[in-house]
């Protein structure tokens, strides 16, 4: 919590009414010492005014107080500006009648609250971030109306100023995005390998910083994809197309696919692989089940598999792999080891 917000208003209220014990009053004074002059002035003004009217039962005429205070001050902005204090106003309003004193206290407290709000709004923005663990997904809705399903073992970050200019998010992992259209502002997704520009598009992205490959698949609309290393050529993808990035040449290649399930089925818990190397499937299993999966033979790792399973348990997937590729699997030290079957 920021130092300027570290006291609750109950304690501040007791200080204003002179009801704090010595230790509490010292806490408030120490807090005050860290505030700019205009904040300290407002709080002390409110404290003096409330002491004048405490116990008198006066009703506050706020509108009248505003008129009296504005007439008595050289300047009376409704929201305290972040500038050096220009002098305390109390010497100009101490002659007010009791009801007006009560209302003036209300006015000063309103100003104090506005100052605190302004201080909070003026604080530097920090990035908003969401993360998921292995096997976990998360639904996210951004301020512009974009909806996102964050995939397994992933992190999404929205830098400060998202709504002020270019809409940009940073992804380490996997996500499905339904991007809200805004012709005046492009939506940009950055991964470790790719820069993706989007306009009113539904798409899936997989880009883990620790993995050499990445992809973008477009369900509807179109995107422009550019590799951040290697070739910086921009590639346009439309509905039903996939852009694949490979770290070995730093290029993005485009292909049309008949079905999007292998890329998007994870959203509803399905596992769909189509003509995919076992090494790639093993990485999928690690993200989905949170367990290390090693293929102990390079030839086996390159062999391809096709399968479609409805929300399977890990053992079910391993049994399918073993049957399809004539392999065996064992558990050792919390990891899964897949190896060719013995002749």
N, C-alpha and C positions, 0 to 999 in steps of 0.2 A: 504493500500500500504506500502511496506517495506520502511524504512527510506532511504535506499540507492538508491531508485528509485523515490523519491518523487519530484525531479525537472525534468521539461521537457528539452529536448535538445535545444530548442530555447533559453531559458534563459542561459543555459550553453554556447551555442555558442556566445551569446552576451557578456558573461563574458570573454570568450577567446579573443574576439576582443577588450575588454576594453570599451564596449558600455553600461554597466549597470550603473544605478544611484546608489547612496549610499545604498539605502534600498535593491535593488536587489543584489548588490555585497555582502552585509552582509548576505543575505539569502544563496548565493552560498558558502561563506566562512563557515557559520555555518554547511552547508551540508558537506563541505570538512572535517570539524573537526571530523565528525562521521565516515569517511572512513579510511580503513587501509592505512599505509604509501605508499604502491605501487600505490594505486589509486590517492592519493593526488599528488604524484610525477609526474605521467603521465599527469594529468590535468594541473599542473603548467608548465611542459615542453612544452605542446602544446600551452599554453597561451603565453609563451615567444617567441616561434618560430613564431607563427602567427603575433605577434607584429613586428617582424623583417622584415616580408615580406609583410605586409598589404600595399596596395597601390602601390606596385612595379610591379604588373602585371606579375610576374614570373610564368612560366609554370612548373609544378611539374614532375620531372623525378623520378617516384616512385622506379623503379628497381634500378636506380643508387643510390638513397638514401638508399635503403636497403643495398647495397654493402658498401657504406660509413659508415653507422651507425654500421653495423656488424663488419667492420674492426676497428672502433674506440672504441668499447665497449669491456670490458673483457668478457661479456656474453650478448647475445641478444636473449632470448627465444621468439618465435612468440606469445605465450600466457602468460601473466604475471602470475607467480605462486603465490599462497597465502603464502607468506613468508615476512619476514622483508625486507624493501628496502635496496639494497646494495650500495646506493650512486646515485646521480643524474648524468645522462650522459651529461648534457648540457655543462659542462666545456670541453668536448672532441669534441664537434661538432660546437662550435661557430665560427670556422674559415671556415666553409663550404661556397661555393659560394651561391649567392641568389637563383638560381633555385634549388640547392640542399637543401637549408634551407626550401623552400616551400615543397619540397618532404619529408623532414624529419618531417615537421609538419604533413603531411598526415600520415606518418608512425606512429608517436606518437599517433595521433587520432585513427588510426586503433587499436593500442595497448590498448588505453583507452576503445574503444568500446568492444574489446575482454575481457578486465578486467571486465567491467560491466556485460557482458554476463556470464562470469565465476562466478561472484558473485551471479547472479540469479540462475544459475544451482546448485550452492553449497548450496543454502538455503534449509532447511529441507522441504521435501515433506509433503503435507497435504493430507488427505483422500479426494477423490472425492465422492460426494453424490448427489443423485437425490431423490426427493420426489413427491408424488401425493396427491391431496385432494380427498375427497369422490366423487365418480362418475367419477374420472379422470384416464386416463391411459397415459403412456409415453413410447415412443420407445427410446431405448438406444443401442449404439454400443460401445463395449469396444475395447481397443487397440489391443487385440489378435484376433479380428474378431467375437467374441461372440456377438450375438444380443439378446436383452432382451426387453420384454414388461412388464413394471412395472404396477401392478394392482392398484385397488382403495385404497386410504388412506394408502399408503405404502412408505417405505424408503429403498433405496439401497445404500450401501457404499462400495467403493473400497479402501482398505488401501494402503498406500505408498508401492512401490516396487512390484506392481502387475505383471509387466513384467520381474522382475529380478529373480524370483524363483517360488514358488508355487502360482498358480493363486487362489486368495481367494476373495470372496465378502461376505458382510453381509447384510442380508435381514430381515427387520421387516415389514411383510405384505405378499403380493401376487405377483407372477411374473411367466412369461413363459420365458424359456431360451432355445436358440439354441446355444449350446456350441461348439465353434470351436475346432476341434480335435488337440491335441498336445501330442503325445505318451510320450514325455519327461517330461511333466508337468501336474499333476492332477489339475482339476478345483474343488474348494471347495466352497460350499454354506453353510454359517452358519446362523441359525436362533436362536431364544431364546431357542428352545427345541432340535434342530436337527443339526447334522453335516453330510453334504451330499457330497460325492466324486463322480465326474462326469468325463467321458471321451467321448467326441464327441457325446453328447446326446441332445435330445429335451425332455424337461420335464417341468411340472408345479409344483410350490411350494406354499404352503400357510402356513405361520408361523407368526402370530401376537403375539408379546410379551404379550399383555394384555389378550389373549385368551388361554384357557386350552388345546385346541386341535390343531393339525397341520397335514398336509399331503404332500406327494410327489407322483406325478403321472408321469409315464414314457411313452412318446409317441413313441420314438425310442431310441435304445441303452440300456444302463444299468447304474445303480447307486448303490453305497453302502451307506446305511443310518445307522446312529448311534444316539441314544438318548443321550443328554448331561447330563441328570439326570436319576435316576432310573437305569434300566438295560442298560449296555453299549454294549450290543451285537450288532454286525454289521449285517445288513440284506441286501441281494442283491436283487435289483428290476430290472426286464426286461420289455420290451415293453408290454403295456397293463396291467401293474400291478400298484397297489396303496399301498403305505406304510402309515399307519395311526398311529399317535401318540396321546395317551390319557394321560392327566396329572395325572389321578387318580392312574395309576400303573406305569407310566414312561416307558412304553414299546412301541415298534413299531411293528405293526402287518401287515402282507402282505395279499393281496387278488387280484385276477384277476377280472377285470370288463369288461362287454360287450361293454360299450360305455364310452368315455372320456368326452363327452359333459358336464356332471354336474361339471367337474373340470376345463374345458378350454373354455366353451362357452362365458365367459365374455369378451374374446379378441375381439369378433365382436359384442358386445352389447347385446347378448342374455342372458336370465336368465333361466337356466335349473336346476331343482332340482329333484332328484329321490330317493324316499323313505327316506326323510330327516326330522328329528324332527323340529317342528316349532321353537323351541328355536334357532336352528342353522340357519334356514332361516331368523329369525329376525336379527341376527348378519350380515348376508349377506346384508339385506336391509339397515342397518345402514351404512355400508361401501359404498354401491352403491348410496344411495340417501342423505346421510349426515343428517339423522334425527334419533333421538332416537326411538327405537321400543321396547315396553315392552309387555310381555305376562302375563296377570294377573291371570293365573290359572296354577298350576304346571302340572295338568293332561293334559290340552290343550297344554302346552309347549312340552310335550313328544309325542304328536300325530304326525304322519308322513304324509308328503304330497309329491306328484309327479306333476310336471308341467313343461311346456316348453313354453316360451314367447319370442317373437321377439322384442327386444328393448322396453320393456314396461314402461309406466308411473307408478309411485308409486301407484296411485289409482287403476290401473288395477290389479296390483299384490295383493293388499289388497282385492279387490273384489273376486279374484280367491280363496284366502285363506278363506275368509268368507263363500263362497259357498261350498268349499270342506270340511271344518271342522265344519260347522254350528257355525260360530263365528261372532262377530261383531267387528267393530273398531271405535274408536273416536279419535279426536285430542284434546290434552290438554297441554297448556304451551309449544307448539312447538314439542311435542312428540306424537307418535302414540301408543295408548293403544288397545291391542287385548284381547277380553274376550269372554267366551262362550255366546252363545245366550241365552236369557231368555226363560225358559220353557213356 
